[in-house]
Amino acid sequence: MLQVAAKLLGLAASCHICRGSGIESTCHGIASEVVDTMEPIQAWSVKRISMQESLSRQIAQQLEALITQGKIAVGDKLPTEGQLCEMFGVSRTAVREAIAHLKSMGLVETRRGIGTRVLRSSPGSQFPAKRINATTVEDILHVLELRLTLDSQAAGLAAKRHTPADVAALKAAHAEFCAACEGDSQARHEDYVFHRAIVDATHNPFFVALYDQLHEGAIPRAKLLAVELDSAAVDAYLSRVAQEHGEILAAIIAGDGEAAHDTMYRHLKRAYDNYSGYQ
C-alpha cells in the first residue's frame, strides 16, 4: 500500500489534469493519508489470531498493548477495518467487536468520516459497580490489603514449585473463568477457583488454610448487590480481569517467580485503587 501511496503522490505532481487545480491537493491529501496510516503499522508486531479463543478479545488485547506501550500514540489513527482484518486474518465483525471493547475502556473513539483515534495511553477505570455501600467498600479494601501480600507471594512460590498437575489445574481454572465471562455470569466462583489453584500450587498448607477462610469473599464482586452493578461495564471489566489472569498464568508456567509476584501485585493493586475511589 505504501507503493500505491507513492504512485498517487507522483501522479498528483505530474498529471497535467491535476496540476494547477484543486484536484492536485486532493490527490496529495489522499496519498499522504495512506502513508501516514500505513507507515507506523510497519513497526507493529502483531500475532495471527488463534481460532481456539475469542477472536475479538485477542485483537483487543494486542491493540491495547500497542497503545499502552506507546507504539500507537495518543492522537494517532488506528488502521481501517479492512487493514485490521488483513493484519489479524479475521472478519470485520471480530474487528468491530474489538474496537467496541477498546471504546468501553476509554482508549479510543470513532467518528464518522474520520476513523478511530487513540484518546489515552492507559485504560480508564473499568469497574462493574455504579455505587457501593461505604461499609462494603471498607470490607473489600481490608481483604485486598491482605491479598496484595498473600496472593502475590503465592504466585511467586507457585512459579517455583508447581507440578504438571498444578499447571493442568491452573489452565482449567483459567479456561473456566474465560468461559464464564463469555456467558451471562459475573464469574465470581470461577475467579476464586483460579486464585485458589495458585495457592494450591505453593504446596504450603498454611497458605491454603488461610485462603480457605476467605473463600469466595476474597473476590470483591462477591460482596456487591445486583442493584449496585453497572451491567454495561461488566463485560469490559471481566475481559480486563481475564487478560490479567492470563498474564499471571503465563509467568507461573514460565517459572518466573519475580514476574508472577509482580504481575499478581499489579492485578490486585488495580482493583484496590478502583475500589478506593468509592470511599
Secondary structure in CASP SS format (residue, H / E / C, confidence):
PFRMAT SS
TARGET T0000
AUTHOR 0000-0000-0000
METHOD secondary structure of the structure
MODEL  1
M C 1.00
L H 1.00
Q H 1.00
V H 1.00
A H 1.00
A H 1.00
K H 1.00
L H 1.00
L H 1.00
G H 1.00
L H 1.00
A H 1.00
A H 1.00
S H 1.00
C C 1.00
H C 1.00
I C 1.00
C C 1.00
R C 1.00
G C 1.00
S C 1.00
G H 1.00
I H 1.00
E H 1.00
S H 1.00
T H 1.00
C H 1.00
H H 1.00
G H 1.00
I H 1.00
A H 1.00
S H 1.00
E H 1.00
V H 1.00
V H 1.00
D H 1.00
T H 1.00
M H 1.00
E H 1.00
P H 1.00
I H 1.00
Q H 1.00
A H 1.00
W C 1.00
S C 1.00
V C 1.00
K C 1.00
R C 1.00
I C 1.00
S C 1.00
M C 1.00
Q C 1.00
E C 1.00
S C 1.00
L H 1.00
S H 1.00
R H 1.00
Q H 1.00
I H 1.00
A H 1.00
Q H 1.00
Q H 1.00
L H 1.00
E H 1.00
A H 1.00
L H 1.00
I H 1.00
T H 1.00
Q C 1.00
G C 1.00
K C 1.00
I C 1.00
A C 1.00
V C 1.00
G C 1.00
D C 1.00
K E 1.00
L C 1.00
P C 1.00
T C 1.00
E H 1.00
G H 1.00
Q H 1.00
L H 1.00
C H 1.00
E H 1.00
M H 1.00
F H 1.00
G C 1.00
V C 1.00
S C 1.00
R H 1.00
T H 1.00
A H 1.00
V H 1.00
R H 1.00
E H 1.00
A H 1.00
I H 1.00
A H 1.00
H H 1.00
L H 1.00
K H 1.00
S H 1.00
M C 1.00
G C 1.00
L C 1.00
V E 1.00
E E 1.00
T E 1.00
R E 1.00
R C 1.00
G C 1.00
I C 1.00
G E 1.00
T E 1.00
R E 1.00
V E 1.00
L C 1.00
R C 1.00
S C 1.00
S C 1.00
P C 1.00
G C 1.00
S C 1.00
Q C 1.00
F C 1.00
P C 1.00
A E 1.00
K C 1.00
R C 1.00
I C 1.00
N C 1.00
A H 1.00
T H 1.00
T H 1.00
V H 1.00
E H 1.00
D H 1.00
I H 1.00
L H 1.00
H H 1.00
V H 1.00
L H 1.00
E H 1.00
L H 1.00
R H 1.00
L H 1.00
T H 1.00
L H 1.00
D H 1.00
S H 1.00
Q H 1.00
A H 1.00
A H 1.00
G H 1.00
L H 1.00
A H 1.00
A H 1.00
K H 1.00
R H 1.00
H C 1.00
T C 1.00
P H 1.00
A H 1.00
D H 1.00
V H 1.00
A H 1.00
A H 1.00
L H 1.00
K H 1.00
A H 1.00
A H 1.00
H H 1.00
A H 1.00
E H 1.00
F H 1.00
C H 1.00
A H 1.00
A H 1.00
C H 1.00
E H 1.00
G C 1.00
D C 1.00
S C 1.00
Q C 1.00
A C 1.00
R H 1.00
H H 1.00
E H 1.00
D H 1.00
Y H 1.00
V H 1.00
F H 1.00
H H 1.00
R H 1.00
A H 1.00
I H 1.00
V H 1.00
D H 1.00
A C 1.00
T C 1.00
H C 1.00
N C 1.00
P H 1.00
F H 1.00
F H 1.00
V H 1.00
A H 1.00
L H 1.00
Y H 1.00
D H 1.00
Q H 1.00
L H 1.00
H H 1.00
E H 1.00
G H 1.00
A H 1.00
I C 1.00
P H 1.00
R H 1.00
A H 1.00
K H 1.00
L C 1.00
L C 1.00
A H 1.00
V H 1.00
E H 1.00
L E 1.00
D C 1.00
S H 1.00
A H 1.00
A H 1.00
V H 1.00
D H 1.00
A H 1.00
Y H 1.00
L H 1.00
S H 1.00
R H 1.00
V H 1.00
A H 1.00
Q H 1.00
E H 1.00
H H 1.00
G H 1.00
E H 1.00
I H 1.00
L H 1.00
A H 1.00
A H 1.00
I H 1.00
I H 1.00
A C 1.00
G C 1.00
D C 1.00
G H 1.00
E H 1.00
A H 1.00
A H 1.00
H H 1.00
D H 1.00
T H 1.00
M H 1.00
Y H 1.00
R H 1.00
H H 1.00
L H 1.00
K H 1.00
R H 1.00
A H 1.00
Y H 1.00
D H 1.00
N H 1.00
Y H 1.00
S H 1.00
G C 1.00
Y C 1.00
Q C 1.00
END
